[in-house]
Each structure stands twice: as C-alpha cells, then as structure tokens.
C-alpha cells in the first residue's frame, strides 16, 4: 500500500511540474502573397496594331489577363505541366506561322508567363510573331 501511495505522490509531482511550465506554441505561419507591381502591358497584333495598358500584376500572365479583362478581349489558354500557354488573344489564334510570345523589357520569356515574376516598371509585351525557336 505504501508503494502505491509513493507512486501516486511521485506521479502527482511530475505532472505538477509539467503543468507549471508554460508551453510555447508555434506562431501561426501566414502566407504572404507577392505585391502587385505597376507595369506597362503592350499587345502587338502585328502590322502596326498595338494596344497599351498600365496594369498591376505579379506575373507576365496576370498582366495579360488584367489587360484583356480591361479591354474586353477574349483570352484562350491551356494549362501544361510547365505552366500556362496562351493560344489566342482577342480572337487572334496561334498558327503554324505565328504565335503569341511574351517579352519583358525587350527580352523573350524563358519560362511560362505565369511563372515570370515582374518588377515595378517592367514593360511586358505580347507579340503575335514568328516563333524564334
């Protein structure tokens, strides 16, 4: 009987020690989305037909989507493993001879447009042009 009493007292002391120390909880992690950057978007339909728009966007694709919405242009895309591929802007569809290719500050994109993160002041140009690859 004495053993059980000592065991209960010991267990009570141990539990009391655990409860007396404050438990540190992990701080809640917050997902921070990148801020939209103010950029210039140019749509070059070829043969001198261009449209320009100032938009707020995080990626080159988001800039295109914002301008298309603002200018009431239909946008057709297809999702692939590598990212979003633009098939048509304003009814002008990709063909064997020409395709929609994006450029940022006069440099052709090296990743899918939805993966390219923009900086403030960038000039994003979508050109309906002969593919360079």
C-alpha positions in Angstrom: 0.0 0.0 0.0 2.8 2.3 0.9 4.4 1.7 -2.6 1.2 2.7 -4.3 1.0 5.9 -2.2 4.6 6.8 -3.1 4.0 6.1 -6.7 0.9 8.3 -6.8 2.7 11.1 -5.0 5.6 10.9 -7.4 3.3 10.9 -10.4 1.5 13.9 -9.0 4.7 15.8 -8.5 5.9 15.0 -12.1 2.6 16.0 -13.6 2.5 19.2 -11.5 6.0 20.1 -12.8 4.9 19.7 -16.4 1.8 21.8 -15.9 3.6 24.6 -14.1 5.9 25.4 -17.0 4.4 27.4 -19.8 4.1 25.7 -23.1 5.3 27.6 -26.1 3.0 27.3 -29.1 4.3 27.7 -32.6 3.4 31.0 -34.1 0.9 30.8 -36.9 2.5 30.9 -40.3 1.0 33.4 -42.6 1.1 33.0 -46.4 2.4 36.3 -47.8 1.4 36.8 -51.4 3.7 38.9 -53.6 2.6 42.5 -54.1 1.3 43.5 -57.5 3.7 45.6 -59.4 2.7 48.6 -61.7 3.8 47.6 -65.2 3.1 48.5 -68.8 1.5 45.9 -71.0 1.6 46.1 -74.8 -0.4 43.9 -77.1 1.2 43.8 -80.6 -1.2 42.2 -83.0 1.2 42.7 -85.9 1.1 45.2 -88.8 1.2 48.2 -86.5 -1.9 47.3 -84.5 -0.9 47.8 -80.8 -2.8 48.3 -77.6 -1.1 49.6 -74.4 -2.3 49.5 -70.8 -1.0 50.2 -67.3 -1.8 47.3 -65.0 -1.0 45.9 -61.6 0.3 42.3 -61.7 2.6 39.8 -60.2 3.3 37.7 -63.3 3.5 38.3 -67.0 0.4 36.2 -67.5 -1.5 38.1 -64.8 -0.7 41.4 -66.6 -2.1 39.9 -69.8 -5.2 38.7 -68.1 -5.8 42.1 -66.4 -5.4 44.0 -69.7 -7.6 41.5 -71.6 -10.3 42.0 -69.0 -9.9 45.8 -69.1 -10.1 45.9 -72.9 -12.8 43.2 -73.2 -10.6 40.8 -75.2 -11.2 37.1 -75.2 -8.2 35.1 -73.9 -7.8 31.4 -74.6 -5.1 29.4 -72.7 -4.1 25.9 -72.0 -2.5 24.6 -68.8 0.5 22.4 -69.1 3.0 20.9 -66.6 5.4 23.8 -67.3 2.8 26.5 -66.9 0.1 28.3 -68.9 0.3 28.5 -72.7 -1.5 31.4 -74.4 -3.4 30.1 -77.5 -5.4 33.2 -78.5 -5.8 36.9 -77.6 -8.8 38.8 -78.9 -9.7 36.2 -81.4 -6.2 36.1 -82.9 -5.1 32.4 -82.6 -1.7 30.8 -82.8 -0.9 29.2 -86.2 2.0 27.3 -87.8 3.5 30.6 -88.9 2.7 32.9 -85.9 2.2 32.6 -82.2 1.8 34.8 -79.1 5.1 35.2 -77.4 5.8 37.5 -74.4 8.8 39.7 -73.9 9.7 41.6 -70.7 11.9 44.7 -71.3 12.5 43.5 -74.9 13.8 40.1 -73.7 11.8 36.9 -74.7 10.5 35.0 -71.7 12.5 31.9 -70.8 9.7 30.4 -68.5 6.0 30.2 -68.8 4.3 33.6 -68.4 2.6 32.6 -65.2 6.0 31.7 -63.7 7.7 35.0 -64.6 7.6 37.4 -61.6 7.5 41.1 -62.6 9.3 44.1 -61.1 7.8 47.6 -60.9 8.2 49.5 -64.1 8.6 46.4 -66.3 7.3 46.6 -69.9 5.5 43.4 -70.8 4.9 43.0 -74.5 2.8 40.2 -76.0 3.7 39.9 -79.7 1.9 37.9 -82.4 5.0 37.0 -84.3 7.1 34.3 -85.9 8.4 32.0 -83.2 12.1 32.3 -82.7 12.8 28.7 -81.6 
